[in-house]
Amino acid sequence: MEEELKCPVCGSLFREPIILPCSHNVCLPCARTIAVQTPDGEQHLPPPLLLSRGSGLPAGAAAAAPTLDQDAAAGPACGGTGGAAGGGLGGGAGAGGDHADKLSLYSETDSGYGSYTPSLKSPNGVRVLPMVPAPPGSSAAAARGAACSSLSSSSSSITCPQCHRSASLDHRGLRGFQRNRLLEAIVQRYQQGRGAAPGASAPAPVAICQLCDRTPPEPAATLCEQCDVLYCAACQLKCHPSRGPFAKHRLVQPPPPPAPAEAPSASPGTAQGAPSGGGGCRSPGGAAAGGSTTRKFPTCPEHEMENYSMYCVSCRTPVCYLCLEEGRHGKHEVKPLGAMWKQHKAQLSQALNGVSDKAKEAKEFLVQLKNILQQIQENGLDYEACLVAQCDALVDALTRQKAKLLTKVTKEREHKMKMVWDQINHCTLKLRQSTGLMEYCLEVIKENDASGFLQISDALIKRVQVSQEQWVKGALEPKVSAEFDLTLDSEPLLQAIHQLDFIQMKLPPVPLLQLEKCCTRNNSVTLAWRMPPFTHSPVDGYILELDDGDGGQFREVYVGKETLCTIDGLHFNSTYNARVKAFNSSGVGPYSKTVVLQTSDVAWFTFDPNSGHRDIILSNDNQTATCSSYDDRVVLGTAAFSKGVHYWELHVDRYDNHPDPAFGVARASVVKDMMLGKDDKAWAMYVDNNRSWFMHCNSHTNRTEGGVCKGATVGVLLDLNKHTLTFFINGQQQGPTAFSHVDGVFMPALSLNRNVQVTLHTGLEVPTNLGRPKLSGN
């Protein structure tokens, strides 16, 4: 509880606490310290000019600064002599104590008046400005008279050191704020409970550092006369070194602050802080200093002779009956003081019950946290032992592998050395033989016996030639190199060691589909996804699922590590639902949201250069086809159909010597080097300049009059809903329905030779004005 009883400015127990408009409390002496005055000449300046004013101030102006606290002025400050108000820093007797009631705030460079701003360098964010000593020769009465005379020409404000809300002071100064008598009584009881005598004097006040960030601040060791700031030893070295611009500043011992006056214990009826000599200002409702004397009932600050009797609901403050009759509370809603006291006590008790429950939960939570700490300690030791064992196992494995590699190097070295020694011995032997033969031949040449020479010369010549042939090409070259053809690739292992880290073995999170990258093209769909940011769970791969385009069951269409996938061969004019999930060694994570994709209504495709015969020649972006051979060759389209109704046309660009091109559909495995329809993998109509036939499995049916020529258009209608295939020439149906019971996967197909050139037209709607079929010839 002690923290609740300490002033946020000085850090000590509250002395004469007052209640600020924001409901926070502050000592009355500290309130005098942090209050801010604005001289009359600066009241109408813009805020930036007010805060940055740099003009100097005469020395006498500090003495004439207006008073913020009117406790002293309420007594004989303006009309007589006497003691100062008690309890504050300026509550001592004499001129120094009277002067403490004035507020003359200078900036740190003595450039004029300053404003209070919270500072992170001071305790609790409060900037405590030093007390300004009284001008020599000035009396307390003169100072208070100057304060009363200048009160009307200045405005003052105070900023809460806790919430930093500012409040303006009226003509009463700090007396306009209510004294927190209840807090005073609690502080007094707390001091008694700690063993402090109720009437004992407080310890002698000590000047504290104004820039210290410790709590409580360190005692001041130095005062700079130019900066007018108190420093402790550490802050003086850090903020005010004796070099540079500060070298000319004068540092002196800090003057002791005036001690607060204590209430005399021998006089229970005397107001708190009033000197026993008389003449001081009375502090209404002050507590008696004696430990056994009861406290006086608090009185109204506006009507000092009246006790509180009612509670103003609008202003949320106790009032007396004169406040209701004469004051500003006359038209406000008021209630009896006792009833509101009980009501607020009940509300506080109810709120305390909630806090008590939370405190109980907090205690249980602390026990839980302590248990977690113990578990963390135990688990940490276990994991450390496990980590050491795993690293030792890695080191052992590396050591064993090192021994194996060293063995390989040793074997390679021994093999190379053996090869070299063998070659050395062999070459040495041959060299010895050759040298001996050479020496013998030289001796033979020296002989002058011609007949003897000729007897052995043929044999010697043959031996020399044989010896020479022994030194064949490569015989004088080393069989092995001194270099070792062994390279140890340790980079992957080093990377693995550098990447060796702990992994959280958890299920992977839900993948996020990247809708801006998901698209459809023709009868294929492309899906893209990614993992959420700040994902620490490892992902080994993804599973992409797609339904059948008709609201059926999902099926897996991709399993892998990529985050972009294209699925081909889907139905045209169909709606597909897709979803994806991630997996790792811990299992499979949840599904992503389902994305709906619509394939194209009509098919856009070209001739496929990869599926056509090598004699097929494609041009015009693979939309025009011809052939370099006189034999029929087959080319397929890039699309495959298994569902829906599809229609495409082929325009005859060139038609020479009455060839028989064939149009139709085929399986992907159709034979490419003969006319379309001669095997069981194609369904086609072949046509010349006079008539046409339908052909499948080399069976010719339904001869129909009417052929093609240059400029003709052949249409192919594949209706997989009805499982039929129909052909058209120049908008007229050619014969009856060519084939029925067509089922499976089909690709557009064409066979032609060098006398024909056609151009493919796709992406066409099914025509509704096609002509009636021509009658077949048989």
C-alpha positions in Angstrom: 0.0 0.0 0.0 2.9 2.3 0.5 3.2 3.1 -3.2 -0.4 4.4 -3.0 0.6 6.8 -0.2 3.6 8.4 -2.0 3.6 11.6 -3.9 4.4 11.2 -7.6 6.6 14.3 -7.5 8.8 13.9 -4.4 8.4 10.2 -3.9 7.8 10.6 -0.2 4.6 10.1 1.8 1.9 12.6 1.1 2.0 15.9 3.0 -1.1 18.0 2.8 -2.3 16.2 -0.4 -4.7 18.1 -2.7 -7.0 16.5 -5.3 -6.4 17.7 -8.8 -9.3 17.8 -11.3 -8.1 14.5 -12.8 -8.6 12.8 -9.4 -4.9 12.3 -8.8 -3.2 13.6 -5.7 -0.1 15.6 -5.1 1.5 17.2 -2.1 0.7 20.9 -1.6 4.4 21.9 -1.5 5.1 19.8 -4.6 2.1 21.5 -6.3 3.7 24.9 -5.7 6.8 23.5 -7.4 5.3 22.2 -10.6 2.7 24.9 -11.1 3.4 27.2 -14.0 2.9 31.0 -14.2 2.4 32.9 -17.4 3.3 36.6 -17.1 0.7 39.1 -18.3 2.8 40.1 -21.2 2.9 36.6 -22.6 -0.8 35.6 -22.0 -1.8 36.6 -25.5 1.2 35.3 -27.4 0.8 32.2 -29.6 1.9 29.0 -27.8 5.1 28.5 -29.8 6.3 32.0 -28.8 5.2 31.4 -25.2 7.2 28.2 -24.9 10.3 29.5 -26.7 10.6 33.0 -25.2 14.2 33.9 -24.8 14.3 37.4 -23.5 16.0 38.1 -20.2 14.2 39.1 -17.0 15.3 41.7 -14.5 16.4 40.4 -11.2 13.6 42.2 -9.4 11.0 40.6 -11.5 11.6 37.2 -9.9 10.8 38.6 -6.5 7.6 40.2 -7.8 6.3 37.0 -9.4 2.7 36.3 -8.4 1.7 33.8 -5.8 0.1 30.5 -6.8 -1.0 29.3 -3.4 -3.3 31.6 -1.6 -3.0 29.8 1.8 -0.6 32.5 2.9 -2.6 35.3 1.2 -5.8 34.2 3.0 -4.2 35.2 6.3 -2.4 38.4 7.0 -0.4 38.2 3.7 -2.1 41.3 2.3 -2.9 43.1 5.4 -0.6 42.2 8.2 2.3 40.0 9.4 2.4 36.4 10.6 3.5 32.9 9.8 3.2 31.2 6.5 0.8 28.4 5.7 1.9 25.1 7.1 2.8 21.8 5.5 4.4 23.2 2.3 8.0 23.7 1.3 7.5 27.3 2.1 5.9 26.7 5.4 8.9 27.6 7.6 9.2 30.9 9.5 11.1 33.8 8.3 11.6 35.4 4.9 12.9 32.2 3.2 9.7 30.4 4.1 7.5 33.3 2.9 9.3 33.5 -0.3 8.8 29.8 -1.0 5.1 30.6 -1.7 6.1 32.6 -4.7 6.7 30.9 -8.0 9.5 32.4 -10.2 10.4 29.8 -12.8 13.4 30.4 -15.0 14.5 28.3 -17.9 17.7 26.3 -17.7 19.7 29.1 -19.4 18.2 32.0 -17.4 16.5 33.3 -20.5 13.1 34.1 -19.0 10.0 32.3 -17.9 9.6 28.6 -18.7 6.7 26.2 -18.9 6.3 22.8 -17.2 6.6 19.9 -19.6 7.0 16.2 -18.5 10.6 15.0 -18.8 11.7 11.5 -19.2 15.0 12.4 -17.5 13.3 13.2 -14.2 11.6 10.8 -11.8 8.0 9.9 -12.7 8.1 12.1 -15.7 8.0 15.3 -13.5 10.2 18.2 -14.0 10.8 19.7 -10.6 12.2 23.2 -10.8 14.4 24.5 -8.0 13.3 27.0 -5.4 14.4 30.5 -6.2 16.0 32.2 -3.2 14.5 35.4 -2.1 16.1 38.6 -3.2 18.4 39.9 -0.5 16.7 42.5 1.7 13.2 41.6 0.8 10.7 40.7 3.6 8.0 38.1 3.6 5.3 40.7 3.8 6.7 42.5 0.8 6.8 39.3 -1.2 3.3 38.4 -0.3 2.2 42.0 -1.1 3.8 41.8 -4.5 2.1 38.4 -5.0 -1.4 39.9 -4.2 -0.8 42.9 -6.3 0.3 40.9 -9.4 -2.3 38.1 -9.1 -4.8 39.8 -11.4 -2.2 40.3 -14.1 -1.1 36.7 -14.5 -2.5 33.3 -15.1 -1.4 30.0 -13.6 -1.8 26.4 -14.4 -0.7 23.0 -13.0 -0.1 19.8 -14.9 -0.8 16.4 -13.3 2.5 14.5 -13.0 0.8 11.2 -13.7 -1.7 11.8 -16.6 -0.2 15.1 -17.7 -3.5 16.9 -17.9 -3.4 20.6 -17.3 -5.7 22.6 -15.1 -5.9 26.4 -14.8 -5.8 28.0 -11.4 -8.5 30.6 -10.5 -8.1 33.6 -8.1 -7.8 31.2 -5.1 -4.7 29.6 -6.5 -4.0 26.1 -5.1 -6.6 26.6 -2.4 -9.1 26.1 -5.2 -8.3 22.4 -5.0 -9.8 20.3 -2.2 -7.5 18.8 0.5 -7.7 15.1 0.6 -8.3 14.8 4.4 -9.0 11.1 4.1 -5.6 10.4 2.5 -4.0 12.5 5.2 -5.6 10.3 7.9 -4.6 7.1 6.2 -1.0 8.3 5.9 -1.0 9.2 9.6 -2.3 5.8 10.5 0.2 4.2 8.3 3.0 6.1 10.0 1.7 5.0 13.4 1.5 1.4 12.2 5.1 1.5 11.2 6.1 2.7 14.7 6.5 6.4 13.9 5.4 8.6 16.7 2.4 10.7 15.6 3.9 13.9 16.9 7.5 13.1 15.8 9.0 15.6 13.4 9.8 14.5 9.9 13.4 13.9 9.0 15.3 17.0 7.8 14.5 17.6 4.1 17.4 17.1 1.7 17.7 18.7 -1.7 17.3 16.1 -4.4 18.7 15.9 -8.0 16.4 17.3 -10.6 17.6 15.2 -13.5 18.0 11.9 -11.8 16.1 9.0 -13.3 16.3 6.8 -10.2 13.3 6.3 -7.8 13.6 8.0 -5.4 16.0 10.6 -6.8 19.6 10.8 -5.4 20.4 13.7 -3.1 21.8 16.7 -4.9 25.5 17.3 -4.6 25.9 20.4 -6.7 23.9 23.5 -7.8 24.8 25.4 -11.0 24.3 29.1 -10.4 23.9 29.8 -14.1 21.6 26.8 -15.0 19.9 27.0 -11.6 19.6 23.2 -11.6 20.4 20.7 -8.9 22.6 17.7 -9.8 23.7 14.6 -8.1 27.3 13.4 -8.7 26.4 11.0 -11.5 24.0 13.4 -13.3 26.5 16.3 -13.0 29.2 14.2 -14.8 26.7 13.1 -17.5 24.7 16.3 -18.0 26.9 19.1 -16.8 30.6 18.3 -17.5 33.2 20.8 -16.6 34.3 21.5 -20.1 33.1 23.3 -23.2 30.3 25.8 -22.6 29.9 24.6 -19.1 33.5 25.3 -18.1 32.6 28.9 -17.1 29.5 27.9 -15.0 29.9 28.1 -11.2 29.1 25.0 -9.2 28.3 25.5 -5.5 26.9 23.4 -2.7 23.1 23.1 -2.8 21.3 25.2 -0.2 19.1 23.1 2.1 15.4 23.4 1.3 13.2 24.9 3.9 11.8 22.2 6.2 8.0 21.7 6.3 6.5 23.0 9.6 4.9 20.3 11.7 1.7 20.8 13.8 2.5 21.2 17.6 1.4 18.2 19.6 0.5 20.2 22.7 -2.3 22.1 21.1 -5.0 19.8 19.7 -7.2 22.7 18.7 -4.6 24.4 16.6 -4.9 24.1 12.9 -2.3 22.0 11.2 0.8 24.0 10.1 -0.1 27.2 12.1 2.8 28.5 14.2 2.2 28.5 17.9 3.0 32.1 18.0 -0.3 33.0 16.4 -1.1 35.2 13.5 -1.0 32.3 10.9 -3.6 31.3 8.4 -6.1 28.7 9.6 -6.2 25.4 7.6 -9.9 24.4 7.6 -10.7 20.9 8.6 -7.0 20.1 9.5 -6.3 17.1 11.5 -5.1 17.5 15.0 -1.5 16.5 15.6 -2.1 14.6 18.8 -2.3 10.9 18.4 -5.3 10.7 20.8 -7.3 13.7 19.5 -10.1 13.1 17.0 -10.0 14.8 13.7 -12.2 17.8 13.1 -15.0 17.4 10.6 -14.0 18.9 7.2 -15.6 22.2 6.3 -16.5 23.8 3.0 -13.6 25.6 1.4 -15.9 28.4 0.2 -17.8 28.7 3.5 -15.2 27.8 6.1 -17.6 27.8 9.1 -20.0 25.3 7.5 -19.6 21.6 7.5 -20.5 19.4 4.5 -24.1 18.3 4.6 -25.1 17.4 1.0 -23.5 15.8 -2.1 -23.7 17.5 -5.5 -24.3 14.7 -8.1 -23.5 17.0 -11.0 -20.2 18.2 -9.7 -19.5 15.0 -7.7 -18.3 16.9 -4.6 -19.6 17.4 -1.0 -21.2 20.8 -0.5 -22.7 22.8 2.5 -26.2 24.2 2.7 -24.9 27.7 1.9 -23.5 26.4 -1.4 -27.0 25.3 -2.3 -28.6 28.6 -1.3 -25.9 31.1 -2.5 -23.4 29.2 -4.6 -23.3 27.6 -8.0 -24.8 24.4 -6.8 -28.2 25.8 -6.3 -29.8 24.3 -9.4 -27.8 21.1 -9.3 -29.0 17.7 -8.3 -28.0 17.0 -4.7 -28.5 14.1 -2.3 -27.9 13.6 1.4 -24.2 13.2 2.3 -24.8 10.1 4.4 -26.8 8.3 1.7 -24.3 8.9 -1.0 -21.5 7.9 1.5 -23.2 4.5 2.0 -23.9 4.2 -1.7 -20.4 4.9 -2.8 -19.0 2.6 -0.1 -21.3 -0.2 -1.4 -20.0 0.5 -5.0 -16.4 0.5 -3.8 -17.0 -2.8 -1.9 -18.6 -4.4 -4.9 -15.7 -3.2 -7.1 -13.3 -4.5 -4.5 -14.9 -7.9 -4.7 -14.2 -8.1 -8.4 -10.6 -6.9 -7.8 -10.3 -9.5 -5.0 -11.4 -12.3 -7.4 -8.9 -11.1 -10.0 -6.2 -10.9 -7.3 -7.1 -14.5 -6.3 -6.8 -15.5 -10.0 -3.5 -13.6 -10.2 -2.1 -15.5 -7.2 -3.1 -18.8 -8.8 -1.6 -17.6 -12.1 1.6 -16.7 -10.3 1.7 -20.3 -8.8 1.1 -21.6 -12.3 3.9 -19.4 -13.7 6.3 -20.6 -10.9 5.4 -24.2 -11.8 6.1 -23.4 -15.4 9.5 -21.9 -14.4 10.4 -25.1 -12.7 9.2 -27.2 -15.7 11.2 -24.9 -18.0 14.3 -25.5 -15.8 13.8 -29.2 -15.9 13.0 -29.4 -19.6 15.9 -27.1 -20.4 18.3 -29.5 -18.7 16.8 -32.4 -20.5 17.0 -30.7 -23.9 20.5 -29.6 -23.2 21.5 -33.2 -22.5 19.6 -34.4 -25.6 21.3 -31.7 -27.7 24.8 -32.7 -26.4 24.0 -36.3 -27.2 22.8 -35.5 -30.7 25.9 -33.2 -31.4 28.2 -35.9 -30.0 26.5 -38.4 -32.3 27.1 -36.1 -35.3 30.8 -35.6 -34.2 31.2 -39.4 -33.9 29.6 -39.9 -37.4 31.9 -37.3 -38.8 34.9 -38.9 -37.1 34.0 -42.3 -38.6 33.5 -40.8 -42.0 36.8 -39.0 -41.7 38.5 -42.3 -41.0 36.9 -43.8 -44.1 38.0 -40.9 -46.3 41.5 -41.1 -44.9 41.6 -44.8 -45.7 40.6 -44.0 -49.3 43.3 -41.4 -49.5 45.9 -43.8 -48.2 44.9 -46.5 -50.7 45.1 -44.0 -53.5 48.5 -42.9 -52.4 49.8 -46.4 -52.1 48.4 -47.3 -55.5 50.1 -44.4 -57.2 53.4 -45.0 -55.4 53.3 -48.7 -56.5 52.6 -47.7 -60.1 55.5 -45.3 -60.1 57.9 -47.8 -58.4 57.0 -50.5 -60.9 57.6 -48.0 -63.8 60.9 -47.0 -62.2 62.1 -50.6 -61.9 61.0 -51.5 -65.4 62.7 -48.4 -66.9 65.8 -49.0 -64.9 66.1 -52.5 -66.2 65.7 -51.4 -69.8 68.1 -48.6 -69.3 70.7 -51.0 -67.9 70.2 -53.4 -70.9 70.4 -50.6 -73.4 73.5 -49.0 -71.8 75.3 -52.4 -71.8 74.4 -53.0 -75.4 75.6 -49.5 -76.4 78.9 -50.0 -74.6 79.4 -53.4 -76.3 78.6 -52.0 -79.8 81.0 -49.1 -79.3 83.8 -51.6 -78.4 82.9 -53.6 -81.6 83.1 -50.5 -83.7 86.6 -49.9 -82.4 87.9 -53.2 -83.8 89.7 -53.1 -87.2 89.0 -56.7 -88.2 86.6 -56.3 -91.0 85.8 -60.0 -91.4 85.2 -60.4 -87.7 83.0 -57.3 -87.6 80.9 -58.5 -90.5 80.4 -61.9 -88.8 78.5 -60.3 -85.9 77.3 -57.0 -87.3 73.9 -58.2 -88.6 73.0 -59.7 -85.2 74.1 -56.5 -83.4 72.1 -54.3 -85.8 69.0 -56.4 -85.1 69.6 -56.3 -81.4 69.9 -52.5 -81.5 66.8 -52.2 -83.5 64.9 -54.4 -81.1 66.2 -52.4 -78.1 65.1 -49.2 -79.8 61.7 -50.6 -80.5 61.3 -51.3 -76.8 61.2 -47.5 -76.1 57.9 -47.1 -77.8 55.8 -44.0 -77.6 54.5 -43.5 -74.1 57.1 -45.7 -72.5 58.9 -42.6 -71.2 55.7 -41.0 -69.8 54.5 -41.5 -66.2 51.5 -43.8 -66.0 50.0 -41.9 -63.0 49.8 -38.2 -62.1 51.1 -36.8 -58.9 47.8 -35.1 -58.4 45.0 -36.8 -56.5 41.7 -37.1 -58.3 39.8 -36.9 -55.1 37.7 -33.9 -54.2 35.8 -33.7 -51.0 32.6 -31.8 -51.5 32.0 -30.5 -47.9 29.9 -27.5 -48.9 26.5 -29.2 -48.6 27.5 -30.5 -45.2 28.8 -27.1 -44.0 25.5 -25.5 -45.2 23.6 -28.2 -43.3 25.6 -27.5 -40.2 25.0 -23.8 -40.5 21.3 -24.4 -41.0 21.1 -26.9 -38.1 18.4 -25.5 -35.9 15.5 -26.5 -33.8 12.2 -27.0 -35.5 8.8 -26.8 -34.0 7.1 -30.1 -34.8 3.6 -28.7 -35.3 1.1 -29.1 -38.0 1.5 -26.5 -40.7 -1.0 -23.6 -40.7 -3.7 -23.0 -43.3 -2.2 -21.9 -46.7 -3.4 -18.6 -48.1 -4.7 -18.7 -51.7 -3.4 -15.8 -53.7 -6.5 -14.9 -55.6 -4.8 -12.3 -57.7 -2.6 -15.0 -59.2 -5.4 -17.6 -59.6 -6.8 -17.7 -63.2 -8.3 -19.8 -65.9 -7.3 -20.1 -69.6 -9.3 -22.2 -71.9 -9.9 -25.5 -70.1 -6.9 -25.1 -67.7 -6.8 -23.5 -64.3 -3.8 -22.0 -62.5 -3.7 -21.8 -58.7 -1.2 -20.0 -56.5 -0.9 -20.0 -52.7 1.5 -19.1 -49.9 2.0 -19.7 -46.2 1.0 -17.0 -43.7 3.8 -14.6 -42.6 5.8 -15.4 -39.5 5.1 -19.1 -40.0 7.7 -21.2 -38.0 6.3 -24.6 -38.6 8.1 -26.5 -41.4 6.3 -27.5 -44.5 7.3 -30.5 -46.5 4.8 -30.1 -49.3 1.3 -29.3 -50.4 -1.7 -31.2 -51.6 -4.0 -29.5 -54.1 -7.5 -30.9 -54.5 -10.1 -30.2 -57.3 -13.6 -31.4 -57.7 -15.0 -32.8 -61.0 -16.5 -29.5 -62.2 -20.0 -30.7 -61.4 -20.1 -30.4 -57.6 -18.7 -33.9 -57.0 -16.1 -35.2 -54.7 -12.7 -33.6 -54.4 -9.7 -35.5 -55.7 -5.9 -34.9 -55.4 -4.5 -33.3 -58.6 -1.1 -32.2 -57.3 1.3 -33.2 -54.4 4.6 -31.4 -54.2 6.6 -28.5 -52.8 5.6 -25.9 -55.5 3.2 -23.1 -54.6 2.0 -22.6 -58.2 0.2 -25.3 -60.2 -1.6 -25.4 -63.5 -4.1 -28.2 -64.2 -4.9 -28.9 -67.9 -7.5 -31.0 -69.6 -10.5 -29.8 -67.7 -14.0 -29.5 -69.0 -15.0 -26.3 -70.9 -17.8 -24.2 -69.5 -17.5 -25.8 -66.1 -17.2 -24.5 -62.5 -14.4 -26.1 -60.4 -13.8 -25.8 -56.7 -10.2 -26.0 -55.5 -8.5 -26.1 -52.1 -5.0 -26.8 -50.8 -3.5 -28.0 -47.6 0.1 -28.3 -46.3 1.8 -31.3 -44.6 5.0 -32.0 -42.8 6.3 -34.9 -40.7 3.8 -34.1 -37.9 0.8 -34.6 -40.3 -1.5 -32.8 -42.6 -2.7 -29.3 -41.8 -6.2 -27.8 -42.3 -7.6 -27.0 -45.7 -7.5 -23.5 -47.1 -10.6 -21.6 -48.2 -12.2 -23.0 -51.3 -11.7 -21.0 -54.5 -14.2 -21.2 -57.4 -12.9 -21.2 -61.0 -14.9 -21.1 -64.2 -13.4 -22.5 -67.4 -14.0 -20.9 -70.8 -17.4 -21.2 -72.4 -15.8 -21.9 -75.9 -12.5 -23.6 -76.8 -9.6 -21.6 -78.1 -6.9 -23.8 -79.6 -4.4 -24.2 -82.4 -2.6 -27.0 -84.2 -0.1 -28.8 -81.9 3.4 -28.8 -83.4 4.5 -31.5 -81.0 1.8 -34.0 -81.9 1.9 -33.5 -85.7 3.8 -35.6 -88.2 7.2 -34.3 -89.1 6.0 -33.5 -92.7 3.3 -31.2 -91.4 4.2 -27.5 -91.9 2.5 -25.0 -89.5 2.4 -21.2 -89.8 0.3 -18.2 -88.8 0.8 -18.9 -85.1 0.1 -22.6 -85.6 -3.3 -21.9 -87.1 -2.5 -22.7 -90.7 -1.4 -26.2 -91.8 0.0 -27.8 -95.0 2.2 -30.7 -95.8 5.5 -31.3 -97.6 4.6 -34.9 -98.6 2.2 -36.3 -101.2 1.1 -38.8 -98.6 -1.6 -38.0 -96.1 -0.2 -36.8 -92.7 -2.1 -36.2 -89.4 -1.9 -33.2 -87.0 -3.9 -32.7 -83.8 -5.2 -29.7 -82.0 -4.0 -28.5 -78.6 -7.3 -28.9 -76.8 -8.9 -32.1 -75.6 -12.7 -32.5 -75.1 -14.6 -34.9 -72.9 -17.7 -32.9 -72.0 -19.9 -30.2 -73.5 -20.7 -29.0 -77.1 -17.8 -27.7 -79.2 -17.7 -26.3 -82.8 -14.7 -25.2 -84.9 -14.2 -24.5 -88.6 -11.4 -25.0 -91.1 -11.0 -22.7 -94.1 -9.5 -24.2 -97.3 -6.8 -21.8 -98.4 -5.4 -23.9 -101.3 -6.8 -26.9 -103.1 -4.8 -28.4 -106.0 -5.2 -31.6 -108.1 -8.3 -32.8 -106.2 -6.8 -34.2 -103.0 -8.8 -35.9 -100.2 -8.3 -34.0 -96.9 -10.0 -35.5 -93.9 -11.5 -33.6 -90.9 -12.6 -35.0 -87.6 -11.5 -36.0 -84.1 -9.0 -38.5 -82.8 -7.4 -40.0 -79.7 -4.0 -38.7 -78.7 -2.5 -42.1 -79.9 -3.8 -41.9 -83.4 -1.5 -43.1 -86.3 0.1 -40.0 -87.9 1.3 -41.3 -91.2 -1.9 -42.3 -93.0 -5.3 -40.8 -93.7 -7.4 -39.8 -90.7 -10.1 -42.5 -90.0 -8.2 -45.6 -91.3 -7.5 -46.8 -87.7 -9.7 -47.2 -84.7 -8.4 -44.0 -83.0 -10.0 -41.5 -85.4 -13.5 -40.5 -86.6 -13.4 -38.4 -89.8 -15.0 -37.2 -93.0 -12.8 -37.2 -96.0 -13.9 -35.1 -99.0 -12.8 -34.4 -102.6 -14.2 -31.8 -105.0 -17.4 -33.7 -105.6 -18.4 -35.9 -102.7 -17.5 -37.0 -99.1 -17.5 -40.1 -97.0 -17.4 -40.8 -93.3 -14.6 -43.1 -92.2 -13.7 -45.0 -89.0 -11.6 -48.2 -88.8 -11.1 -47.9 -92.5 -14.8 -48.3 -93.1 -16.3 -45.9 -95.6 -20.0 -44.9 -95.1 -22.6 -42.4 -96.1 -21.3 -41.1 -99.4 -22.7 -37.6 -99.9 -22.6 -35.4 -102.9 -20.9 -32.0 -102.6 -17.2 -31.4 -102.1 -14.8 -28.7 -101.3 -12.7 -26.2 -103.3 -10.5 -23.2 -102.6 -12.4 -20.9 -100.2 -14.7 -23.6 -98.8 -15.3 -23.8 -95.0 -15.7 -27.2 -93.2 -17.4 -27.1 -89.8 -17.0 -29.8 -87.1 -19.6 -30.1 -84.4 -18.7 -32.4 -81.4 -21.7 -32.8 -79.1 -20.5 -34.8 -76.1 -23.7 -34.2 -74.2 -25.5 -36.3 -77.0 -22.3 -38.1 -77.9 -22.6 -37.3 -81.6 -20.2 -35.9 -84.3 -21.6 -33.9 -87.3 -19.9 -32.2 -90.2 -20.8 -29.1 -92.3 -19.6 -27.6 -95.6 -20.2 -23.9 -96.1 -22.9 -23.8 -93.4 -24.8 -26.9 -94.7 -24.8 -30.2 -92.9 -22.9 -32.7 -94.9 -25.0 -35.9 -94.7 -26.6 -37.3 -91.6 -25.1 -37.3 -88.2 -21.7 -38.8 -88.9 -21.1 -40.8 -85.7 -23.1 -41.7 -82.6 -22.1 -43.1 -79.3 -19.0 -41.0 -79.3 -17.6 -41.1 -75.8 -14.3 -40.4 -74.1 -11.6 -37.8 -74.6 -11.2 -36.4 -78.1 -8.8 -34.0 -79.8 -9.5 -32.0 -83.0 -7.7 -33.8 -85.9 -6.8 -33.2 -89.6 -5.1 -35.2 -92.3 -3.8 -33.6 -95.6 -1.0 -33.7 -98.2 1.0 -31.0 -100.0 -1.9 -30.1 -102.3 -4.0 -28.7 -99.5 -3.6 -25.8 -97.1 -6.2 -25.0 -94.4 -6.6 -22.4 -91.6 -8.2 -23.2 -88.2 -10.8 -20.9 -86.6 -11.7 -21.6 -83.0 -13.5 -19.9 -80.1 -16.8 -20.1 -82.1 -20.3 -20.3 -80.6 -22.4 -23.2 -81.8 -24.3 -21.9 -84.8 -28.1 -22.0 -84.6 -28.8 -21.3 -88.4 -27.0 -24.3 -89.9 -28.7 -25.8 -92.9 -30.5 -29.1 -93.2 -28.4 -32.1 -94.0 -27.8 -33.2 -97.6 -29.1 -36.6 -98.5 -26.4 -39.2 -98.8 -25.8 -41.1 -102.0 -26.1 -44.5 -100.5 
